[in-house]
Amino acid sequence: EGKWVVQGVVDVDIGANPSAEGGEDEGVDDQAVKCVDIVDTFRLQEQPPYDKKQFVAWVKKYIKTLTAKLEPEKAEEFKKNVEPATKFLMSKLKDLQ
């Protein structure tokens, strides 16, 4: 699970006071951006949302492609475990980005 983090705003206090020292306050670009930490760390790109029909079609293609690349004993284990994982993802489809 990811967590929302705020990026872009860094409050650095170096102890200087430009107005008291006769200088100008140059200011900083303090545009804060709220993002999910996992998305930012791995530079993920948001995909358009899937409906259930599109998701099932994608999962079937993924399972077929991956099963062909696995060794026979690993393929059997994968087939056994992929159904519960798919059902879990289907139940959370509206929550996923």
N, C-alpha and C positions, 0 to 999 in steps of 0.2 A: 504494500500500500504506500502510496506517495503522500507527501505532506505539502501543504501550501506554504511557500516561502516568499518573502519580499526581496526583490533584487533591485539594484541600481542606486539605492540610497545608502551612503556610507557617511556616518557622522564622525568626523575626525576633529578632535580638539587639540590644536598644536600650541595653544596658549597665546597666540598672537591676537591683537586687537587692532585691525587696520585703521579704524576710525580714531583711536587714541594715539596711533603712531603717525598720523598724518597721511596714511595711504587710503586707497579705495578698496572697498570690499568687492572683489571680482565676482564673487558668487560661484555657484556650482550648478551643474545640471542635475537637479534632484528628482528626476522622473522615476518614480518607483513602479516596478512591474511585479505583479503577483503571478507566480507560476508554480507548477508542481515540481518538486525537487528532482524526481526521477526523469521527468521530461527534459529538464534543463541539463542535468548531468550527462545524459546519453544523447542529447540533441535530437530528440524524437520529433517527428512531424505528426501533427494531428490528422487523422484520416476521417473521411466522411462517415457518419454513423451507418451501421448495418441494420437492416430489419431482420427478422428471424429467417425468412426465406433466403436472403442473401448470405447470411451467416452459415446456414446449413450447407448451402452449395459450396461455400469456401472451405468449410471444415471437411466435407467429403473429398474434395480435391486434394487438400493438404494431407489427409490420412492416407489416401491412395499413393501419393507421391512419396511420402515418408516411409510407408510400409515397404515399398519396393526397394528402398535403400538400406533397410535394416537386415541384420542376420535373422534367420528363421526363428530362433528362440527369443530374440529381442522383439521381433515382430508380433509374436503371440502375446508377450507381456504388454506391449504397447496397445494392441487391440483390446486387451482386457481392461486397461486403465484409461483409455481415451474416452470411452462412453461416459463414465462419471464426470470426467473433466469437462466434456462438452456440455453435459446437462447443467453443471455448475455455471459455466459461462453463459449458457442460454438464460438462466435465471437472473443473471446480473447484466444482461445485454443493455438495458436502459441506463445502467450506472457507469458503463465503460466509455472512455474517450479514446 
